[in-house]
Amino acid sequence: MQINSEAEGQTVDQTDEQEPFSLFGQWFEEATAAEVNDPNAMAVATAGADGLPNVRMVLLKSWDEEGFVFFTNTESRKGGELEENMNAAAVLHWKSLRRQVRVRGPVQPATTEEADAYFATRARQSQVGAWASRQSRPLADRAELEQSVARAAERFEDGEIPRPEHWNGYRIRPVYLEFWSDRPFRLHDRLVFDREKPESAWRQCRLYP
């Protein structure tokens, strides 16, 4: 899929491309080269049984044609909401490129193998933090958190730190992907791929800005 760059903005050419992941890969590669901090920063929105949404920033840790994976404490607010409603939306915004990608779809847990493999790559202090933090629950003060971290560090000392059962990944399996490019006078470019379910064939269209 060809991308035309202009001084005033960027246009995504609509072609006969049947899937969106090659375009996402190109954009993500360009974002990795252009963004100073966290090109994989991704806002994820969830909603529980009450229907009231929550949104927060996470890090996209892997992606392929099966979906977009992030990791978290499953006992956190987003983990609880996903337990009640296994659907989510996400957006990656690359300010330096004046682009964003929106994602919507059902969510499934990452595999145990995926979670173990990624947890093993984390910095040791981050591994300790996964044990120490009761994410999203009330905290009396900073000292309480620091004490919890100290206890977790002492517990494992210099040994290998296993992945907590409450720490896992989630995969958003997209049924909607929108590629947005800034254009002059708010006449932005919006290219959409959507499908009925993750196993269905993609459709492609443009939207008015």
N, C-alpha and C positions, 0 to 999 in steps of 0.2 A: 504494500500500500504506500503510495507516494505522499510525502508531506512537502508542501510548498511553504517556504519561509519568506516573509516580507518584512521590511523595516517596521511597518505599522502593526503587524500581527501575523498570524499563521492560519493557514487553511488546510483542512484535512480533505483530500480528494476522495470522493465516494467512488469505489471501484467494484469489481466483482469479487473482492475478498469475502470469503464465507465465514470467517471467524475473527474475533477481535484480539486474540492473544499476541499475534505477531506485531500488531500496532502497539499494544501495551508494552511489549518487550522493548520496542524501539524507543518509546517515550520514557520508559523507566531507565534505560541506559543513558539517554540524554540528560535526564534529571539527576542521575547519579554523578554525572560529570559536571553539572551546572550548579546544583544546590550546595550551599556551604554546610548546612546542618541537616542531618536526617532526611534524605530524599525519600526514605521509606516511612516517614510519618504519615499516619492514616487516621482520620476521624471515623470512629465506629459508633453507629447509633443502634440501640436496642430498645425494646419495650416489653414490659412484663404483662401480666394478666390485666392490669388496670388500663393498659393502652397508652400510658403516659411515657413518652420517649426520654431517653437519656443519651447523651453523646459525649465522647471523650477521645483523647488522642492516644493511640497505641502505635506500635511499630510493626509494619508488615515484615514478617520474617522469611516467608517463602511464598512463591506463587507458581502455578502451572495451569494447564488446561482444566484441572480439577477444581481450582479455586485459589483463594487468598487466605493465608494462614497468619494468625497472631496468637500470642500466648498470654495467659493471665492466671490469676488465682480463681479457681472455679467457684469459690465461696464469696467472691466479690459481688458487687451489685450487678455488674454486667453478666457474671456467671449465673446469678440467680434469675435474672431476666431471661437469659437464654434457655435456662431450664424450663421456664414457663412458656416461652415463645421462641422457637428455634428459627428465627428469621432476623436478618440484620441488613443495614445499609452502611456504606462506607464511602469516603471521598479522599483522594490524594490530591493535594493542591501544590503546584510547583510555581511559586511566585516569580522566580527569575525567568521562567519560560512562558509565563502567562498561560498556563494550561492546568486543567484538572481532569480527573477521571472519577466518575461516580459508579458505584457498584451496589446492586441489590440482589438478595437471594436467600434461600434457606441456608442454615448453618448445620454443620455436623462436627463432632469432636475430632480432633486429630488422633491419629493412632498412638498407641503406647510407644511404639518404636520411634515415631517422629518426635514425641515429647521428650523421651529419654535422650535422643540424639542431640536435640537442641539444648536441653538443660545442661548437658555435659560441656557445651561450648561456652556457657556463661562464666563471667568472672566469679571467683570464689565468693566474694562479698555479696554478689547478686544472688548466688545460690543460698547463702546464709539468710539474706533478706527474704527469700521466698518462704523459708521456715519461720522467720520472726514476725512477719507482717500478717495481721488479721485484716486483710484488705477490705476497705469500705466500712469497717465497724468502728464505733466510737473509741477515741483515744484520749486519755486524761491529759497528757502533756507529752512533750518530746522525750522527756526522761524515761517514760514508760516504754516507748519504742526502743530507745537505746539499750535499756535493760533487757528487753526481749532479744535484741540482736546479740548482746553479750552472752546471754544464755545459750542461744543457738550456736554461736561460734565455739563456746566451751564444749557443748555437746559433741560436736564433730571434730574438734581440735584439728589435727593435721590429716585426718583420714578423708576418704572420698565422701562427698556429700550426695546422698541419693535424691532423686526428684520426689518432692512431696506428692502424695496422692491427690491433694487439692490443687495442684498446679498442672495445667494442661493447655493444649492449643485448641483453637476453633478454626474451622475452614468455612469461609463464605463461598458457597457454590453459586456463581452468578447466573441470574436469569435476565439481568439488565446491566449493560455497560455503556456508559455515555462518555464520549471524548469531547471535551470542551476546550476551545481555543479562543483567546481574546481577539477581538476585531475592533476596528475604529467605530466610534459612535454607537457603542453597545450592540452592534450588529454581529454578535459573536457566532462562531461556528460550532454547531452541535451535531455530532454524528453518533447515532445510537445503534447498538446491537441488542436485540432482546429475543427471548424464547419462552415457551410455555413452562418448561421445567429443565433442570440441568442436563437431562438426557436428550432434549429436543434439538433440532437444527436451529441455527441462528437466523434471524431476520435482520435487515438493515434498513435504516431510514435516516432522514435528517429532520431536525426540529427547528421551528422558528426560534430566534433568540428571545 
